[in-house]
Amino acid sequence: MSLHFQIPGDKTYTIRQVVFDLNGTLAVGGEIAPSVQQLLTRLASHVQLYVITADTHQTAPQIQRLLGDAASVKVISGTHTAHEKERFVESLGAHETIALGNGANDMKMLEKAALSVAIIGGEGVYAPLLAVADLAVTRIEDALVLLLEPNRLVATLRR
């Protein structure tokens, strides 16, 4: 199970997992839209999906129930959540991972991942994150479609 695509003038990617931040990335106000849930279910048939969150809105258990087997939700806590997210991506195999996020504590995991997407959504984006992301979109639905239709990624990232 994986996504394969080649960026002309760059490299070939084999992606086995996708790691998402929760709040501001997949969810707004701690809630995932039905359209996002549907796209995640489709993507789960191609790669392993993980949601890693500091759970600001305390909705991680409900999100796990909502997503069921489509994704695994991991809650982190403490004062070093950025490092925990980075270590999580490393533990999965960063060279085979796409990371998506919007916040300051997502920066290290986006730097580490083979490919990274910044989400500039309803909860905003940590501006320095844009400097480390490979691409940015304004809606999580757009990011998920890019992953489901890798030729769209190729069109954006080709050199």
N, CA, C and O atoms as a GROMACS GRO file, in nm:
protein
  636
    1MET      N    1   0.084  -0.117   0.000
    1MET     CA    2   0.000   0.000   0.000
    1MET      C    3   0.089   0.124   0.000
    1MET      O    4   0.164   0.147   0.095
    2SER      N    5   0.081   0.204  -0.106
    2SER     CA    6   0.162   0.325  -0.111
    2SER      C    7   0.119   0.411  -0.230
    2SER      O    8   0.048   0.366  -0.320
    3LEU      N    9   0.164   0.535  -0.227
    3LEU     CA   10   0.148   0.628  -0.338
    3LEU      C   11   0.284   0.641  -0.406
    3LEU      O   12   0.386   0.656  -0.338
    4HIS      N   13   0.287   0.635  -0.538
    4HIS     CA   14   0.411   0.653  -0.613
    4HIS      C   15   0.390   0.766  -0.712
    4HIS      O   16   0.289   0.769  -0.784
    5PHE      N   17   0.484   0.860  -0.717
    5PHE     CA   18   0.480   0.964  -0.819
    5PHE      C   19   0.619   1.022  -0.835
    5PHE      O   20   0.700   1.022  -0.742
    6GLN      N   21   0.645   1.072  -0.955
    6GLN     CA   22   0.774   1.131  -0.987
    6GLN      C   23   0.754   1.278  -1.022
    6GLN      O   24   0.664   1.313  -1.098
    7ILE      N   25   0.840   1.362  -0.965
    7ILE     CA   26   0.838   1.504  -0.996
    7ILE      C   27   0.949   1.528  -1.098
    7ILE      O   28   1.067   1.515  -1.064
    8PRO      N   29   0.913   1.563  -1.222
    8PRO     CA   30   1.017   1.587  -1.323
    8PRO      C   31   1.116   1.694  -1.276
    8PRO      O   32   1.077   1.799  -1.225
    9GLY      N   33   1.244   1.664  -1.293
    9GLY     CA   34   1.348   1.756  -1.251
    9GLY      C   35   1.379   1.746  -1.103
    9GLY      O   36   1.464   1.821  -1.053
   10ASP      N   37   1.312   1.657  -1.032
   10ASP     CA   38   1.336   1.645  -0.888
   10ASP      C   39   1.357   1.498  -0.853
   10ASP      O   40   1.465   1.445  -0.879
   11LYS      N   41   1.257   1.432  -0.795
   11LYS     CA   42   1.278   1.294  -0.751
   11LYS      C   43   1.148   1.214  -0.758
   11LYS      O   44   1.041   1.267  -0.787
   12THR      N   45   1.163   1.085  -0.731
   12THR     CA   46   1.051   0.993  -0.726
   12THR      C   47   1.016   0.970  -0.579
   12THR      O   48   1.104   0.952  -0.495
   13TYR      N   49   0.887   0.971  -0.550
   13TYR     CA   50   0.839   0.952  -0.414
   13TYR      C   51   0.765   0.819  -0.404
   13TYR      O   52   0.686   0.783  -0.491
   14THR      N   53   0.792   0.747  -0.297
   14THR     CA   54   0.712   0.634  -0.255
   14THR      C   55   0.663   0.668  -0.115
   14THR      O   56   0.742   0.672  -0.020
   15ILE      N   57   0.535   0.693  -0.103
   15ILE     CA   58   0.476   0.738   0.023
   15ILE      C   59   0.394   0.625   0.082
   15ILE      O   60   0.302   0.574   0.017
   16ARG      N   61   0.426   0.588   0.203
   16ARG     CA   62   0.354   0.480   0.271
   16ARG      C   63   0.261   0.531   0.381
   16ARG      O   64   0.168   0.461   0.422
   17GLN      N   65   0.286   0.654   0.430
   17GLN     CA   66   0.200   0.709   0.533
   17GLN      C   67   0.189   0.861   0.520
   17GLN      O   68   0.277   0.928   0.466
   18VAL      N   69   0.077   0.910   0.571
   18VAL     CA   70   0.051   1.054   0.576
   18VAL      C   71   0.018   1.088   0.720
   18VAL      O   72  -0.065   1.023   0.784
   19VAL      N   73   0.084   1.193   0.770
   19VAL     CA   74   0.064   1.238   0.908
   19VAL      C   75   0.000   1.375   0.905
   19VAL      O   76   0.049   1.468   0.840
   20PHE      N   77  -0.111   1.388   0.977
   20PHE     CA   78  -0.186   1.512   0.984
   20PHE      C   79  -0.183   1.568   1.126
   20PHE      O   80  -0.193   1.493   1.223
   21ASP      N   81  -0.169   1.698   1.136
   21ASP     CA   82  -0.205   1.768   1.258
   21ASP      C   83  -0.358   1.767   1.260
   21ASP      O   84  -0.420   1.752   1.155
   22LEU      N   85  -0.418   1.784   1.376
   22LEU     CA   86  -0.564   1.784   1.384
   22LEU      C   87  -0.623   1.924   1.373
   22LEU      O   88  -0.685   1.959   1.273
   23ASN      N   89  -0.603   2.005   1.477
   23ASN     CA   90  -0.671   2.134   1.484
   23ASN      C   91  -0.607   2.239   1.393
   23ASN      O   92  -0.487   2.265   1.401
   24GLY      N   93  -0.689   2.296   1.308
   24GLY     CA   94  -0.642   2.392   1.210
   24GLY      C   95  -0.598   2.327   1.081
   24GLY      O   96  -0.580   2.396   0.980
   25THR      N   97  -0.580   2.196   1.082
   25THR     CA   98  -0.539   2.123   0.962
   25THR      C   99  -0.656   2.038   0.913
   25THR      O  100  -0.715   2.068   0.810
   26LEU      N  101  -0.689   1.932   0.985
   26LEU     CA  102  -0.804   1.848   0.950
   26LEU      C  103  -0.934   1.904   1.004
   26LEU      O  104  -1.040   1.885   0.944
   27ALA      N  105  -0.926   1.971   1.117
   27ALA     CA  106  -1.046   2.015   1.188
   27ALA      C  107  -1.043   2.165   1.213
   27ALA      O  108  -0.937   2.227   1.225
   28VAL      N  109  -1.160   2.222   1.220
   28VAL     CA  110  -1.178   2.362   1.262
   28VAL      C  111  -1.264   2.358   1.387
   28VAL      O  112  -1.373   2.301   1.387
   29GLY      N  113  -1.214   2.418   1.493
   29GLY     CA  114  -1.286   2.414   1.620
   29GLY      C  115  -1.300   2.274   1.676
   29GLY      O  116  -1.394   2.246   1.751
   30GLY      N  117  -1.208   2.186   1.639
   30GLY     CA  118  -1.211   2.049   1.689
   30GLY      C  119  -1.303   1.955   1.613
   30GLY      O  120  -1.319   1.840   1.653
   31GLU      N  121  -1.364   2.003   1.505
   31GLU     CA  122  -1.459   1.919   1.430
   31GLU      C  123  -1.412   1.898   1.285
   31GLU      O  124  -1.366   1.991   1.219
   32ILE      N  125  -1.427   1.775   1.239
   32ILE     CA  126  -1.393   1.740   1.101
   32ILE      C  127  -1.520   1.743   1.017
   32ILE      O  128  -1.621   1.685   1.054
   33ALA      N  129  -1.512   1.810   0.904
   33ALA     CA  130  -1.627   1.819   0.813
   33ALA      C  131  -1.653   1.684   0.746
   33ALA      O  132  -1.559   1.607   0.725
   34PRO      N  133  -1.779   1.653   0.714
   34PRO     CA  134  -1.809   1.526   0.647
   34PRO      C  135  -1.731   1.508   0.516
   34PRO      O  136  -1.692   1.395   0.484
   35SER      N  137  -1.707   1.614   0.442
   35SER     CA  138  -1.631   1.603   0.316
   35SER      C  139  -1.488   1.559   0.343
   35SER      O  140  -1.430   1.482   0.265
   36VAL      N  141  -1.430   1.606   0.452
   36VAL     CA  142  -1.294   1.567   0.490
   36VAL      C  143  -1.293   1.420   0.531
   36VAL      O  144  -1.203   1.346   0.492
   37GLN      N  145  -1.390   1.379   0.608
   37GLN     CA  146  -1.400   1.238   0.649
   37GLN      C  147  -1.408   1.147   0.527
   37GLN      O  148  -1.342   1.043   0.523
   38GLN      N  149  -1.488   1.184   0.428
   38GLN     CA  150  -1.503   1.102   0.308
   38GLN      C  151  -1.371   1.091   0.231
   38GLN      O  152  -1.334   0.983   0.186
   39LEU      N  153  -1.301   1.203   0.218
   39LEU     CA  154  -1.173   1.202   0.147
   39LEU      C  155  -1.068   1.121   0.223
   39LEU      O  156  -0.988   1.051   0.162
   40LEU      N  157  -1.067   1.131   0.355
   40LEU     CA  158  -0.974   1.051   0.435
   40LEU      C  159  -1.000   0.902   0.418
   40LEU      O  160  -0.907   0.823   0.409
   41THR      N  161  -1.126   0.864   0.414
   41THR     CA  162  -1.162   0.724   0.394
   41THR      C  163  -1.109   0.674   0.260
   41THR      O  164  -1.057   0.562   0.251
   42ARG      N  165  -1.122   0.755   0.156
   42ARG     CA  166  -1.068   0.717   0.024
   42ARG      C  167  -0.916   0.705   0.028
   42ARG      O  168  -0.858   0.610  -0.025
   43LEU      N  169  -0.850   0.802   0.092
   43LEU     CA  170  -0.704   0.802   0.097
   43LEU      C  171  -0.652   0.684   0.178
   43LEU      O  172  -0.544   0.632   0.148
   44ALA      N  173  -0.725   0.641   0.277
   44ALA     CA  174  -0.683   0.529   0.363
   44ALA      C  175  -0.670   0.398   0.285
   44ALA      O  176  -0.605   0.305   0.333
   45SER      N  177  -0.729   0.388   0.169
   45SER     CA  178  -0.714   0.267   0.088
   45SER      C  179  -0.580   0.266   0.013
   45SER      O  180  -0.544   0.166  -0.049
   46HIS      N  181  -0.505   0.377   0.019
   46HIS     CA  182  -0.376   0.387  -0.050
   46HIS      C  183  -0.256   0.394   0.044
   46HIS      O  184  -0.149   0.343   0.011
   47VAL      N  185  -0.273   0.456   0.161
   47VAL     CA  186  -0.164   0.476   0.256
   47VAL      C  187  -0.217   0.469   0.399
   47VAL      O  188  -0.337   0.480   0.423
   48GLN      N  189  -0.125   0.450   0.493
   48GLN     CA  190  -0.160   0.456   0.635
   48GLN      C  191  -0.179   0.603   0.674
   48GLN      O  192  -0.099   0.688   0.634
   49LEU      N  193  -0.282   0.632   0.750
   49LEU     CA  194  -0.309   0.768   0.794
   49LEU      C  195  -0.294   0.779   0.945
   49LEU      O  196  -0.341   0.695   1.020
   50TYR      N  197  -0.227   0.886   0.986
   50TYR     CA  198  -0.208   0.914   1.128
   50TYR      C  199  -0.246   1.059   1.155
   50TYR      O  200  -0.218   1.148   1.075
   51VAL      N  201  -0.309   1.081   1.268
   51VAL     CA  202  -0.341   1.215   1.315
   51VAL      C  203  -0.267   1.230   1.447
   51VAL      O  204  -0.288   1.151   1.539
   52ILE      N  205  -0.183   1.331   1.456
   52ILE     CA  206  -0.108   1.355   1.580
   52ILE      C  207  -0.145   1.494   1.630
   52ILE      O  208  -0.136   1.592   1.556
   53THR      N  209  -0.185   1.501   1.756
   53THR     CA  210  -0.244   1.624   1.805
   53THR      C  211  -0.213   1.649   1.952
   53THR      O  212  -0.198   1.556   2.031
   54ALA      N  213  -0.204   1.776   1.988
   54ALA     CA  214  -0.199   1.816   2.128
   54ALA      C  215  -0.341   1.825   2.184
   54ALA      O  216  -0.359   1.848   2.304
   55ASP      N  217  -0.440   1.807   2.099
   55ASP     CA  218  -0.582   1.797   2.135
   55ASP      C  219  -0.634   1.919   2.211
   55ASP      O  220  -0.695   1.906   2.317
   56THR      N  221  -0.608   2.035   2.154
   56THR     CA  222  -0.650   2.162   2.215
   56THR      C  223  -0.798   2.164   2.251
   56THR      O  224  -0.835   2.214   2.356
   57HIS      N  225  -0.883   2.109   2.165
   57HIS     CA  226  -1.028   2.112   2.187
   57HIS      C  227  -1.082   1.987   2.256
   57HIS      O  228  -1.203   1.972   2.274
   58GLN      N  229  -0.990   1.896   2.295
   58GLN     CA  230  -1.029   1.774   2.366
   58GLN      C  231  -1.129   1.688   2.286
   58GLN      O  232  -1.222   1.632   2.343
   59THR      N  233  -1.108   1.680   2.156
   59THR     CA  234  -1.198   1.603   2.071
   59THR      C  235  -1.134   1.479   2.009
   59THR      O  236  -1.197   1.410   1.930
   60ALA      N  237  -1.009   1.449   2.045
   60ALA     CA  238  -0.940   1.335   1.983
   60ALA      C  239  -1.016   1.204   1.995
   60ALA      O  240  -1.022   1.130   1.896
   61PRO      N  241  -1.074   1.170   2.111
   61PRO     CA  242  -1.148   1.043   2.117
   61PRO      C  243  -1.267   1.039   2.020
   61PRO      O  244  -1.292   0.936   1.958
   62GLN      N  245  -1.338   1.150   2.007
   62GLN     CA  246  -1.451   1.154   1.913
   62GLN      C  247  -1.401   1.144   1.768
   62GLN      O  248  -1.464   1.080   1.684
   63ILE      N  249  -1.287   1.209   1.740
   63ILE     CA  250  -1.230   1.204   1.606
   63ILE      C  251  -1.189   1.061   1.573
   63ILE      O  252  -1.211   1.014   1.461
   64GLN      N  253  -1.129   0.990   1.668
   64GLN     CA  254  -1.090   0.851   1.644
   64GLN      C  255  -1.213   0.765   1.614
   64GLN      O  256  -1.210   0.682   1.523
   65ARG      N  257  -1.321   0.785   1.690
   65ARG     CA  258  -1.444   0.709   1.663
   65ARG      C  259  -1.499   0.744   1.525
   65ARG      O  260  -1.544   0.656   1.452
   66LEU      N  261  -1.497   0.871   1.490
   66LEU     CA  262  -1.547   0.916   1.360
   66LEU      C  263  -1.468   0.854   1.245
   66LEU      O  264  -1.526   0.810   1.146
   67LEU      N  265  -1.336   0.852   1.258
   67LEU     CA  266  -1.251   0.801   1.150
   67LEU      C  267  -1.239   0.650   1.150
   67LEU      O  268  -1.206   0.590   1.048
   68GLY      N  269  -1.265   0.587   1.264
   68GLY     CA  270  -1.259   0.441   1.272
   68GLY      C  271  -1.124   0.388   1.228
   68GLY      O  272  -1.020   0.435   1.273
   69ASP      N  273  -1.127   0.288   1.140
   69ASP     CA  274  -1.004   0.224   1.093
   69ASP      C  275  -0.931   0.306   0.987
   69ASP      O  276  -0.820   0.269   0.948
   70ALA      N  277  -0.989   0.414   0.940
   70ALA     CA  278  -0.926   0.495   0.835
   70ALA      C  279  -0.797   0.561   0.883
   70ALA      O  280  -0.705   0.580   0.804
   71ALA      N  281  -0.790   0.595   1.012
   71ALA     CA  282  -0.672   0.665   1.064
   71ALA      C  283  -0.652   0.631   1.211
   71ALA      O  284  -0.746   0.593   1.281
   72SER      N  285  -0.528   0.646   1.253
   72SER     CA  286  -0.494   0.629   1.394
   72SER      C  287  -0.467   0.767   1.453
   72SER      O  288  -0.387   0.843   1.399
   73VAL      N  289  -0.535   0.799   1.564
   73VAL     CA  290  -0.520   0.929   1.629
   73VAL      C  291  -0.430   0.914   1.750
   73VAL      O  292  -0.454   0.830   1.837
   74LYS      N  293  -0.324   0.995   1.755
   74LYS     CA  294  -0.228   0.990   1.866
   74LYS      C  295  -0.228   1.127   1.934
   74LYS      O  296  -0.206   1.229   1.869
   75VAL      N  297  -0.253   1.127   2.065
   75VAL     CA  298  -0.253   1.251   2.143
   75VAL      C  299  -0.117   1.265   2.210
   75VAL      O  300  -0.066   1.172   2.272
   76ILE      N  301  -0.060   1.385   2.198
   76ILE     CA  302   0.066   1.417   2.264
   76ILE      C  303   0.040   1.531   2.362
   76ILE      O  304  -0.056   1.606   2.346
   77SER      N  305   0.125   1.542   2.461
   77SER     CA  306   0.106   1.649   2.559
   77SER      C  307   0.242   1.699   2.606
   77SER      O  308   0.346   1.645   2.570
   78GLY      N  309   0.238   1.802   2.686
   78GLY     CA  310   0.361   1.857   2.740
   78GLY      C  311   0.404   1.983   2.668
   78GLY      O  312   0.327   2.042   2.592
   79THR      N  313   0.527   2.021   2.693
   79THR     CA  314   0.576   2.148   2.639
   79THR      C  315   0.662   2.130   2.515
   79THR      O  316   0.708   2.229   2.458
   80HIS      N  317   0.684   2.007   2.471
   80HIS     CA  318   0.770   1.983   2.355
   80HIS      C  319   0.695   1.909   2.245
   80HIS      O  320   0.747   1.813   2.188
   81THR      N  321   0.574   1.953   2.215
   81THR     CA  322   0.493   1.882   2.116
   81THR      C  323   0.556   1.885   1.977
   81THR      O  324   0.540   1.790   1.900
   82ALA      N  325   0.628   1.991   1.944
   82ALA     CA  326   0.694   1.997   1.812
   82ALA      C  327   0.795   1.884   1.799
   82ALA      O  328   0.803   1.820   1.694
   83HIS      N  329   0.873   1.860   1.903
   83HIS     CA  330   0.973   1.753   1.899
   83HIS      C  331   0.906   1.616   1.895
   83HIS      O  332   0.955   1.524   1.829
   84GLU      N  333   0.795   1.601   1.966
   84GLU     CA  334   0.724   1.473   1.964
   84GLU      C  335   0.670   1.443   1.825
   84GLU      O  336   0.675   1.329   1.778
   85LYS      N  337   0.617   1.545   1.758
   85LYS     CA  338   0.568   1.526   1.622
   85LYS      C  339   0.682   1.490   1.528
   85LYS      O  340   0.667   1.402   1.442
   86GLU      N  341   0.796   1.556   1.543
   86GLU     CA  342   0.912   1.526   1.461
   86GLU      C  343   0.957   1.381   1.483
   86GLU      O  344   0.982   1.309   1.386
   87ARG      N  345   0.966   1.340   1.608
   87ARG     CA  346   1.008   1.202   1.639
   87ARG      C  347   0.909   1.099   1.584
   87ARG      O  348   0.948   0.992   1.538
   88PHE      N  349   0.781   1.134   1.589
   88PHE     CA  350   0.681   1.042   1.536
   88PHE      C  351   0.701   1.020   1.386
   88PHE      O  352   0.698   0.907   1.339
   89VAL      N  353   0.722   1.128   1.311
   89VAL     CA  354   0.747   1.116   1.166
   89VAL      C  355   0.874   1.035   1.142
   89VAL      O  356   0.877   0.951   1.052
   90GLU      N  357   0.978   1.060   1.219
   90GLU     CA  358   1.103   0.982   1.206
   90GLU      C  359   1.078   0.835   1.232
   90GLU      O  360   1.132   0.750   1.161
   91SER      N  361   0.998   0.803   1.332
   91SER     CA  362   0.973   0.663   1.368
   91SER      C  363   0.898   0.588   1.258
   91SER      O  364   0.913   0.466   1.244
   92LEU      N  365   0.818   0.659   1.181
   92LEU     CA  366   0.745   0.596   1.071
   92LEU      C  367   0.832   0.574   0.948
   92LEU      O  368   0.806   0.485   0.867
   93GLY      N  369   0.937   0.656   0.935
   93GLY     CA  370   1.020   0.657   0.815
   93GLY      C  371   0.992   0.787   0.740
   93GLY      O  372   0.909   0.790   0.650
   94ALA      N  373   1.062   0.891   0.777
   94ALA     CA  374   1.035   1.025   0.722
   94ALA      C  375   1.044   1.028   0.569
   94ALA      O  376   0.970   1.103   0.505
   95HIS      N  377   1.133   0.947   0.511
   95HIS     CA  378   1.151   0.946   0.365
   95HIS      C  379   1.031   0.888   0.291
   95HIS      O  380   1.024   0.897   0.168
   96GLU      N  381   0.938   0.828   0.363
   96GLU     CA  382   0.817   0.771   0.303
   96GLU      C  383   0.690   0.835   0.360
   96GLU      O  384   0.582   0.776   0.357
   97THR      N  385   0.705   0.957   0.412
   97THR     CA  386   0.594   1.022   0.483
   97THR      C  387   0.565   1.160   0.426
   97THR      O  388   0.657   1.237   0.396
   98ILE      N  389   0.438   1.190   0.412
   98ILE     CA  390   0.391   1.325   0.383
   98ILE      C  391   0.333   1.378   0.514
   98ILE      O  392   0.258   1.307   0.582
   99ALA      N  393   0.367   1.501   0.548
   99ALA     CA  394   0.314   1.564   0.669
   99ALA      C  395   0.236   1.689   0.632
   99ALA      O  396   0.276   1.766   0.545
  100LEU      N  397   0.122   1.709   0.700
  100LEU     CA  398   0.038   1.826   0.679
  100LEU      C  399   0.012   1.894   0.812
  100LEU      O  400  -0.018   1.828   0.911
  101GLY      N  401   0.023   2.026   0.814
  101GLY     CA  402  -0.001   2.099   0.936
  101GLY      C  403  -0.020   2.247   0.911
  101GLY      O  404  -0.008   2.296   0.798
  102ASN      N  405  -0.051   2.319   1.019
  102ASN     CA  406  -0.071   2.463   1.009
  102ASN      C  407  -0.005   2.541   1.122
  102ASN      O  408   0.007   2.663   1.113
  103GLY      N  409   0.038   2.474   1.228
  103GLY     CA  410   0.081   2.544   1.347
  103GLY      C  411   0.230   2.542   1.372
  103GLY      O  412   0.306   2.471   1.305
  104ALA      N  413   0.271   2.622   1.469
  104ALA     CA  414   0.412   2.630   1.507
  104ALA      C  415   0.465   2.493   1.549
  104ALA      O  416   0.580   2.461   1.521
  105ASN      N  417   0.383   2.414   1.617
  105ASN     CA  418   0.432   2.284   1.662
  105ASN      C  419   0.433   2.178   1.551
  105ASN      O  420   0.468   2.063   1.575
  106ASP      N  421   0.396   2.218   1.429
  106ASP     CA  422   0.403   2.128   1.313
  106ASP      C  423   0.530   2.148   1.232
  106ASP      O  424   0.561   2.068   1.143
  107MET      N  425   0.604   2.254   1.263
  107MET     CA  426   0.716   2.293   1.179
  107MET      C  427   0.822   2.184   1.167
  107MET      O  428   0.868   2.155   1.056
  108LYS      N  429   0.860   2.123   1.276
  108LYS     CA  430   0.966   2.021   1.273
  108LYS      C  431   0.923   1.897   1.196
  108LYS      O  432   1.004   1.837   1.126
  109MET      N  433   0.797   1.856   1.209
  109MET     CA  434   0.754   1.737   1.135
  109MET      C  435   0.746   1.767   0.985
  109MET      O  436   0.773   1.679   0.903
  110LEU      N  437   0.708   1.890   0.948
  110LEU     CA  438   0.706   1.926   0.807
  110LEU      C  439   0.847   1.933   0.750
  110LEU      O  440   0.869   1.894   0.635
  111GLU      N  441   0.942   1.981   0.828
  111GLU     CA  442   1.082   1.985   0.784
  111GLU      C  443   1.136   1.844   0.763
  111GLU      O  444   1.215   1.821   0.671
  112LYS      N  445   1.094   1.751   0.845
  112LYS     CA  446   1.148   1.615   0.844
  112LYS      C  447   1.089   1.528   0.732
  112LYS      O  448   1.158   1.444   0.676
  113ALA      N  449   0.962   1.548   0.700
  113ALA     CA  450   0.891   1.461   0.606
  113ALA      C  451   0.946   1.473   0.464
  113ALA      O  452   1.004   1.574   0.426
  114ALA      N  453   0.925   1.367   0.387
  114ALA     CA  454   0.967   1.367   0.247
  114ALA      C  455   0.897   1.476   0.168
  114ALA      O  456   0.955   1.536   0.078
  115LEU      N  457   0.772   1.502   0.201
  115LEU     CA  458   0.693   1.604   0.134
  115LEU      C  459   0.603   1.667   0.239
  115LEU      O  460   0.548   1.597   0.324
  116SER      N  461   0.587   1.799   0.233
  116SER     CA  462   0.509   1.866   0.338
  116SER      C  463   0.412   1.966   0.277
  116SER      O  464   0.440   2.032   0.176
  117VAL      N  465   0.296   1.976   0.344
  117VAL     CA  466   0.189   2.064   0.298
  117VAL      C  467   0.144   2.151   0.414
  117VAL      O  468   0.107   2.100   0.520
  118ALA      N  469   0.147   2.282   0.394
  118ALA     CA  470   0.094   2.375   0.493
  118ALA      C  471  -0.052   2.404   0.458
  118ALA      O  472  -0.085   2.425   0.341
  119ILE      N  473  -0.137   2.404   0.558
  119ILE     CA  474  -0.279   2.433   0.539
  119ILE      C  475  -0.307   2.572   0.594
  119ILE      O  476  -0.286   2.599   0.713
  120ILE      N  477  -0.354   2.659   0.508
  120ILE     CA  478  -0.388   2.797   0.547
  120ILE      C  479  -0.540   2.802   0.555
  120ILE      O  480  -0.605   2.853   0.464
  121GLY      N  481  -0.596   2.751   0.661
  121GLY     CA  482  -0.741   2.737   0.673
  121GLY      C  483  -0.803   2.835   0.768
  121GLY      O  484  -0.749   2.943   0.793
  122GLY      N  485  -0.918   2.797   0.820
  122GLY     CA  486  -0.997   2.882   0.906
  122GLY      C  487  -0.930   2.920   1.036
  122GLY      O  488  -0.968   3.019   1.098
  123GLU      N  489  -0.831   2.844   1.079
  123GLU     CA  490  -0.758   2.877   1.201
  123GLU      C  491  -0.623   2.940   1.170
  123GLU      O  492  -0.539   2.955   1.260
  124GLY      N  493  -0.601   2.975   1.043
  124GLY     CA  494  -0.477   3.042   1.004
  124GLY      C  495  -0.361   2.947   0.991
  124GLY      O  496  -0.376   2.825   1.001
  125VAL      N  497  -0.242   3.005   0.970
  125VAL     CA  498  -0.119   2.928   0.957
  125VAL      C  499  -0.008   3.005   1.028
  125VAL      O  500  -0.005   3.128   1.025
  126TYR      N  501   0.082   2.933   1.091
  126TYR     CA  502   0.202   2.992   1.150
  126TYR      C  503   0.291   3.034   1.034
  126TYR      O  504   0.343   2.948   0.962
  127ALA      N  505   0.309   3.163   1.014
  127ALA     CA  506   0.374   3.215   0.894
  127ALA      C  507   0.509   3.150   0.862
  127ALA      O  508   0.533   3.119   0.746
  128PRO      N  509   0.599   3.129   0.959
  128PRO     CA  510   0.727   3.064   0.925
  128PRO      C  511   0.713   2.923   0.870
  128PRO      O  512   0.805   2.873   0.806
  129LEU      N  513   0.599   2.858   0.894
  129LEU     CA  514   0.575   2.724   0.841
  129LEU      C  515   0.577   2.724   0.689
  129LEU      O  516   0.616   2.625   0.626
  130LEU      N  517   0.535   2.834   0.630
  130LEU     CA  518   0.532   2.844   0.484
  130LEU      C  519   0.671   2.833   0.423
  130LEU      O  520   0.685   2.789   0.309
  131ALA      N  521   0.773   2.873   0.497
  131ALA     CA  522   0.910   2.866   0.446
  131ALA      C  523   0.964   2.724   0.440
  131ALA      O  524   1.060   2.698   0.366
  132VAL      N  525   0.906   2.630   0.516
  132VAL     CA  526   0.957   2.493   0.517
  132VAL      C  527   0.866   2.398   0.441
  132VAL      O  528   0.907   2.286   0.410
  133ALA      N  529   0.744   2.439   0.411
  133ALA     CA  530   0.650   2.352   0.340
  133ALA      C  531   0.686   2.344   0.191
  133ALA      O  532   0.733   2.441   0.133
  134ASP      N  533   0.662   2.227   0.132
  134ASP     CA  534   0.682   2.211  -0.012
  134ASP      C  535   0.571   2.280  -0.090
  134ASP      O  536   0.594   2.329  -0.201
  135LEU      N  537   0.451   2.282  -0.033
  135LEU     CA  538   0.341   2.355  -0.094
  135LEU      C  539   0.240   2.393   0.012
  135LEU      O  540   0.242   2.341   0.124
  136ALA      N  541   0.153   2.485  -0.024
  136ALA     CA  542   0.050   2.533   0.069
  136ALA      C  543  -0.083   2.539  -0.003
  136ALA      O  544  -0.089   2.572  -0.122
  137VAL      N  545  -0.189   2.507   0.069
  137VAL     CA  546  -0.325   2.516   0.016
  137VAL      C  547  -0.413   2.584   0.120
  137VAL      O  548  -0.378   2.591   0.238
  138THR      N  549  -0.527   2.632   0.077
  138THR     CA  550  -0.615   2.703   0.169
  138THR      C  551  -0.726   2.617   0.227
  138THR      O  552  -0.801   2.663   0.314
  139ARG      N  553  -0.739   2.494   0.179
  139ARG     CA  554  -0.843   2.404   0.231
  139ARG      C  555  -0.786   2.263   0.241
  139ARG      O  556  -0.716   2.217   0.151
  140ILE      N  557  -0.817   2.195   0.350
  140ILE     CA  558  -0.770   2.058   0.366
  140ILE      C  559  -0.826   1.969   0.256
  140ILE      O  560  -0.759   1.875   0.213
  141GLU      N  561  -0.947   1.996   0.210
  141GLU     CA  562  -1.004   1.916   0.102
  141GLU      C  563  -0.914   1.921  -0.021
  141GLU      O  564  -0.895   1.820  -0.088
  142ASP      N  565  -0.859   2.040  -0.052
  142ASP     CA  566  -0.770   2.053  -0.167
  142ASP      C  567  -0.644   1.970  -0.149
  142ASP      O  568  -0.597   1.906  -0.244
  143ALA      N  569  -0.589   1.970  -0.029
  143ALA     CA  570  -0.470   1.890  -0.002
  143ALA      C  571  -0.498   1.741  -0.020
  143ALA      O  572  -0.418   1.668  -0.077
  144LEU      N  573  -0.613   1.696   0.030
  144LEU     CA  574  -0.648   1.554   0.018
  144LEU      C  575  -0.667   1.513  -0.127
  144LEU      O  576  -0.627   1.404  -0.166
  145VAL      N  577  -0.727   1.599  -0.207
  145VAL     CA  578  -0.744   1.569  -0.350
  145VAL      C  579  -0.608   1.563  -0.418
  145VAL      O  580  -0.587   1.479  -0.506
  146LEU      N  581  -0.514   1.651  -0.380
  146LEU     CA  582  -0.379   1.644  -0.436
  146LEU      C  583  -0.317   1.507  -0.409
  146LEU      O  584  -0.249   1.452  -0.496
  147LEU      N  585  -0.339   1.453  -0.291
  147LEU     CA  586  -0.283   1.322  -0.258
  147LEU      C  587  -0.354   1.209  -0.332
  147LEU      O  588  -0.292   1.110  -0.370
  148LEU      N  589  -0.483   1.225  -0.351
  148LEU     CA  590  -0.560   1.123  -0.423
  148LEU      C  591  -0.535   1.127  -0.574
  148LEU      O  592  -0.554   1.028  -0.643
  149GLU      N  593  -0.494   1.243  -0.622
  149GLU     CA  594  -0.466   1.260  -0.765
  149GLU      C  595  -0.325   1.318  -0.779
  149GLU      O  596  -0.310   1.437  -0.805
  150PRO      N  597  -0.222   1.233  -0.763
  150PRO     CA  598  -0.084   1.280  -0.758
  150PRO      C  599  -0.037   1.361  -0.879
  150PRO      O  600   0.058   1.439  -0.867
  151ASN      N  601  -0.101   1.345  -0.994
  151ASN     CA  602  -0.061   1.428  -1.108
  151ASN      C  603  -0.080   1.577  -1.079
  151ASN      O  604  -0.011   1.660  -1.137
  152ARG      N  605  -0.172   1.610  -0.990
  152ARG     CA  606  -0.188   1.749  -0.950
  152ARG      C  607  -0.067   1.796  -0.870
  152ARG      O  608  -0.023   1.910  -0.883
  153LEU      N  609  -0.014   1.706  -0.787
  153LEU     CA  610   0.110   1.738  -0.715
  153LEU      C  611   0.225   1.759  -0.813
  153LEU      O  612   0.303   1.853  -0.800
  154VAL      N  613   0.233   1.671  -0.909
  154VAL     CA  614   0.338   1.680  -1.010
  154VAL      C  615   0.332   1.814  -1.082
  154VAL      O  616   0.434   1.878  -1.103
  155ALA      N  617   0.212   1.856  -1.119
  155ALA     CA  618   0.196   1.983  -1.190
  155ALA      C  619   0.244   2.101  -1.106
  155ALA      O  620   0.300   2.197  -1.160
  156THR      N  621   0.222   2.096  -0.976
  156THR     CA  622   0.263   2.205  -0.887
  156THR      C  623   0.411   2.202  -0.856
  156THR      O  624   0.475   2.307  -0.848
  157LEU      N  625   0.468   2.084  -0.838
  157LEU     CA  626   0.606   2.073  -0.790
  157LEU      C  627   0.712   2.052  -0.898
  157LEU      O  628   0.831   2.056  -0.868
  158ARG      N  629   0.671   2.031  -1.022
  158ARG     CA  630   0.771   2.006  -1.128
  158ARG      C  631   0.863   2.127  -1.142
  158ARG      O  632   0.822   2.241  -1.121
  159ARG      N  633   0.985   2.099  -1.178
  159ARG     CA  634   1.086   2.206  -1.193
  159ARG      C  635   1.106   2.243  -1.337
  159ARG      O  636   1.187   2.331  -1.368
   0.00000   0.00000   0.00000
